[in-house]
Each structure stands twice: as structure tokens, then as C-alpha cells.
């Protein structure tokens, strides 16, 4: 670990400029040199711990001022060097959000270590988000037992988890006749009761420690409960959940523009004939960031118009990610096509942004659904 990068870091991270400078320093000195290894399968908990000390996981929390603009900017600095670690930062951030917004004293007591990167937690809400939208079935099922719930099922594709870690999860509670009663949301501790199964190899993002989780009569105590019932809670935090993801896209876009500018001195004379030049993409990106930062001022606003705007910036971020990463590869040419080159990695990271929940197709599905619904009185 590079001690220079973290030597001056202090909590409670009340200086936005210092947090971003510290996060940027860790990202440049520790993360950038490891990006290729992470893409190929290295799970960088040591670097993520340094980012936690820098304040990367704190800004969006109420106890640190609900500064979603800072959290998104920090995530962007991380994703600018490594999209996989930017994605895991989002996983970690939303897990902290669940813990804090639950109001559960037992979870609030664990939040300090989580924010500092002393403990690590992800999110298992890909399946529940799609299930609640009517796209697929809920993977986990729960039944009420004395003192809590018993949960069983198999949940695939859960990232930023490992033995001894934890993640947010949702389970459906069915009545005796098989009809749905409600859902619960809880913090799933990945202890000896949990079976983790490795997922098939990805084309990239292999360092995100992504597993399938199998539970058999796993007991969820009151100390683990995030929300019961879960739907009102998810309804309240869904805009914040989606908005934070823009930070992943933002970093990959800016990194792609950086790659384009890197070759301007040597290839600018011929690259001028390409579409989507760096200055054009920078202007489009700056406009997207400005729109995002306005929404970041009120991340828990409940109006339909606000949620539509969040879905729109998230969708546009994914689209711009695809465009910018492809343009970067075209600008760099053969140099960018090497396996060691960042443009080819960013193309795969950008496609992940486009398919991770909510994927572009899911975003459009949800936007169409929102537009069909009448505005509540």
C-alpha cells in the first residue's frame, strides 16, 4: 500500500475538495496500476480499504450531510481508473445506504466500519428490482418463524461479496395458499450457513467477486432487518439507488475521453476525420454531469417526474458510455486494441454499465411504465 496516498486522510471528511483529492490520489497511485489485474480476477479489498479511509463511501450518507454529488464524483474518480472498482464502490455505497435508512440500531452500529472500509458489503437487489418490475420471479422465499424469518432459495450474480462479508437482500413472504403477502429486506451475513458458488467467467469485470448465493432455512433476526415490509422502503430509496450508478458511467466516460486526448499529439492529424471527437464528447458529458448534480440535491424526492429524470440520466449515461468507449478505441487504433490497453477494457466496462440492473432495456421498460401510469392525486 502506498502510504503517501493515505497519510493525510482524516475523518469526518467534511471537506469535499480534500475527499476528492484523496480519493483521486488513491485511484491514481494504487488503483490504476492494478486495473488490468482486477479486470482479470483480482479482488482489490486492500485498495478499497484505502478508498474507505479517503472518504469514498461516506458522502451520500445522512450522517455525513447527504452529499450525493460528492459520492457520485468520488465514484467517478474511481471508475475513471477502473470501472470494476467503481461498480464495487456503488455496491458498497448502496449497502451503506440500506443500513442507514433502515433506522435499525443494530445495523447503524455496523455502519462506521462499513464506511471506513474495515468491513465490506454488496447488494443482492438485481433480482428483486427486476421481480418487482414484473421482469422475473423473486429468487428468495421467506416464512415467518419465532423471532424473525427463515429464508431459502438461490440468488445468482451478487457482486462485491465473500465469506465473512454481507449484502442487502430481499425475500418474498407467501401466504399458506401460495399468494404473495409482502416482501422483507434484510442484511444477509455471509457466514457458515451460506453457500457461495462461483459464476461462469465474464468477458471482463472478473475482479468484482461475483457469486451465486444459496440459502436453506437461513434465519434472519431482527438485528438484520432493513425493512418489513420492503416495498415502501424500496419505493423511497429507488431514485437514490439508480442515481448513484451514474458515477460508474461518469468515470468510464471521462476515462475514455482521457484516452482520446492521450493520442492527440501523435494521431490528431488523422483522428480529426473521426466522429465523436473528444471536445464534442466532453461537452455532452459535462451536460450530463450538470443534470445529474441537480438531481443529487434531492435524492429521496418521491415524485414521478423526479424518478423519470433519474431513469433518463442513468440511461443517457449508459448510452454515452458505449459511444465514448468505442470512440476511444477508434482514436487509439491498434494501440488501444492491445490486451494491456485501457480502451479495450473500457469498452467491456461500458457494456457492463449498459446491462447491469437496471439495464438500458429495463430503464426503458420502467420509463414506459411510469409514463403510462397516471400521476397520483
Secondary structure, 3 states (H helix, E strand, C coil): CCHHHHCCCCCCCCCHHHHHHHHHHHHHHHHHHHHHHHHHCCCCHHHHHHHHHHCCCCCCCHHHCCCHHHHHHHHHHHHHHCHHHHHHHHHHHHHHHHHHHHCCHHHHCCHHHHHHCCCCEEECHHHHHHHHCCCCCCCCEEEEECCEEEEEEEEEEEECCCCCCEEEEEEEEECCCCCEEEEEEEEEECCCCCEEEECCCCCCCHHHCCEEEEEEEEEEEHHHEEEECCHHHHHHHHHHHHHHCHHHHHHHHHHHHHHHHHCHHHHHHHHCCCCCCHHHHHHHHHHHHHHHHHHHHHCCCCCHHHHHHHHHHHHHHHHHHHHHHHHHHHHHCHHHHCCCCHHHHHHHHHHHHHHCCCCHHHHHHHHHHHHHCCCCC
